[in-house]
Amino acid sequence: MEDLVSDTFWRGRKVFLTGHTGFKGSWLALWLTRMGAQVTGFALPAESPSLFEQARVAELVHHVEGDIRDLAAVEAAMAAARPEVVFHLAAQPLVRLSYSTPVETFATNVQGTVHVLDACRRVESLKAIVCITSDKCYENRETDRPYREDDAMGGYDPYSASKGASELVVAAYRRSFFQQGAKLASVRAGNVIGGGDWATDRLIPDLIRALIAGEKPLIRSPESIRPWQHVLEALGGISYDRRTSCPRPRLGRDGLEFRTSRRRYATRALDRSAYGKRLGGQSTGNRPKAHNHTRRSC
């Protein structure tokens, strides 16, 4: 099998990457450009601090600031880039924020995905589209087994529901418009950790902020279990997925989930960290029922 995580495959290949100013998007931009891809990034301005700023990603890609909720802007940027591969990562990525901004969350994660896929329909050079969603897209049925890719979409909160809805959008566009020519795939990753993540309500960044401030870290769901994986594990799977290569039969038919078999309690992650041992920790007293498959934001 051709090694797609290699200079050979990506060198000189034109890639359109949404969300390149975010955590995962910045890492993917760094990886793709390191392998020689010609990357056009389309995203909102980066927050500060961010990996995008720290790694000077704007110097490595063709940086276009724009909003995926603006269909005309997405179409113009994609037409100018003439990509062979599209990676769609742009999203509102936080569970708790979705409670205070549900309209923005659905507009970005659902309608934004519609805009990206509809713009792809008019790009003749396109060979593959990969939409990165989340393992929170599944209906949470509180069973004892891990979720499977063919489980029903759903979600209790606006964020999770928006990711389930975006998966339905991808499936509809795949069946309606991408049976021939460019192939469309969706991939789902779980709780991702790694350098350059400054987002709120994420366990490791919160621990580091507590360390810097000399405060005890706050663990919101201490008994919840998380399938943590390093950001490069998830992105390596996304880049290696054979559905990003040239079209072939049955390719890109279904969604694919990347997850680790190593699942840890939130409190154990605190205990095993150097800063956790130094500072101790406190919880909110919210101790939800734990399951091996639980996937909720820390």
Order of alpha helices (4+ residues) and beta strands (2+ residues): alpha-beta-alpha-beta-alpha-beta-alpha-beta-alpha-alpha-alpha-beta-alpha-beta-beta-alpha-beta-beta-beta-alpha-beta-beta-alpha-alpha-beta
